Amino acid sequence: MLAPGTAVRVHDDWPETRGPCHIRTPYYVRGASGTVVRHLGDFHNPEDLAFARPAATLPLYHVRFDPAAIWPEGTAGDEIVIEIFEHWLDAA
């Protein structure tokens, strides 16, 4: 399990280019670096559930991103926090 404050990088992967899939990781943070805010619990992988496949239970996190790195027109004080499953994250 990843601890709050852990620096992470989202996989720069595009499984939708390889065929039908269900991805909950927004395209605009793929390849971006962020920081784990909190562990939200462990849940069945929706990428498998969407196709009625057996789904592993995976940790889900809130991950904070620097808005300027995602959207340069962001305003000071803005915050981007996204729910991301652990299998999409690498230690930065």
Secondary structure by P-SEA (a helix, b strand, c coil): cccccbbbbccccccccccbbbbccccccccbbbbbcccccccccaaaaaacccccbbbbbbcccccccccccccccbbbbbbbcccccccc
